[in-house]
Amino acid sequence: MTYLKILMYARTGIRAKIDEYRGMQEKALEGAGRDSGAKHLADMAQRMIDDLEVDMATIDELQEIHER
């Protein structure tokens, strides 16, 4: 397995987790008017998404370094 293939698999996994957290966030925001904890859950999901996007940017940087 090549290094670039490993990065591709990592991107795929990160993208899947981001999509999962976005779905959770959407559901939480839909219930935010009825449940006070829903806003907190949506905020937590956003923090997780932000962290995963940082991971994705790191992978992009690693690929750039590898290609030099």
C-alpha positions as CSV (number, residue, x, y, z in Angstrom):
1,M,0.0,0.0,0.0
2,T,1.3,3.4,-0.9
3,Y,1.5,6.4,1.3
4,L,-0.9,8.3,-1.0
5,K,-3.4,5.4,-0.8
6,I,-3.2,5.6,3.0
7,L,-3.9,9.3,2.9
8,M,-6.9,8.6,0.6
9,Y,-8.3,6.1,3.1
10,A,-7.8,8.6,5.9
11,R,-9.6,11.3,4.0
12,T,-12.5,8.9,3.3
13,G,-12.8,8.0,6.9
14,I,-12.6,11.6,8.1
15,R,-15.2,12.7,5.5
16,A,-17.6,10.0,6.7
17,K,-17.2,11.1,10.3
18,I,-17.8,14.8,9.3
19,D,-21.0,13.7,7.5
20,E,-22.1,11.7,10.5
21,Y,-21.5,14.7,12.9
22,R,-23.3,17.0,10.5
23,G,-26.3,14.7,10.5
24,M,-26.3,14.6,14.3
25,Q,-26.0,18.4,14.4
26,E,-28.9,18.9,12.0
27,K,-31.1,16.6,14.2
28,A,-30.1,18.4,17.3
29,L,-30.8,21.8,15.8
30,E,-34.2,20.7,14.7
31,G,-35.0,19.8,18.3
32,A,-33.3,22.9,19.8
33,G,-36.6,24.6,20.4
34,R,-38.0,21.7,22.4
35,D,-34.9,20.5,24.3
36,S,-32.4,22.7,26.0
37,G,-29.7,20.0,25.7
38,A,-30.1,19.9,21.9
39,K,-28.2,23.2,21.4
40,H,-25.3,21.9,23.6
41,L,-25.3,18.7,21.5
42,A,-25.2,20.7,18.2
43,D,-22.3,22.8,19.6
44,M,-20.4,19.6,20.5
45,A,-20.9,18.2,17.1
46,Q,-19.6,21.5,15.5
47,R,-16.4,21.2,17.7
48,M,-15.9,17.7,16.5
49,I,-16.4,18.8,12.9
50,D,-13.9,21.6,13.4
51,D,-11.4,19.2,14.8
52,L,-11.8,16.7,11.9
53,E,-11.4,19.5,9.4
54,V,-8.1,20.4,11.0
55,D,-7.1,16.7,10.6
56,M,-8.1,16.9,6.9
57,A,-6.0,20.0,6.4
58,T,-3.1,18.2,8.1
59,I,-3.5,15.3,5.6
60,D,-3.5,17.8,2.8
61,E,-0.2,19.3,4.1
62,L,1.3,15.9,4.4
63,Q,0.5,15.1,0.8
64,E,2.0,18.4,-0.3
65,I,5.2,17.6,1.6
66,H,5.3,14.0,0.2
67,E,4.9,15.3,-3.4
68,R,7.8,17.8,-3.1
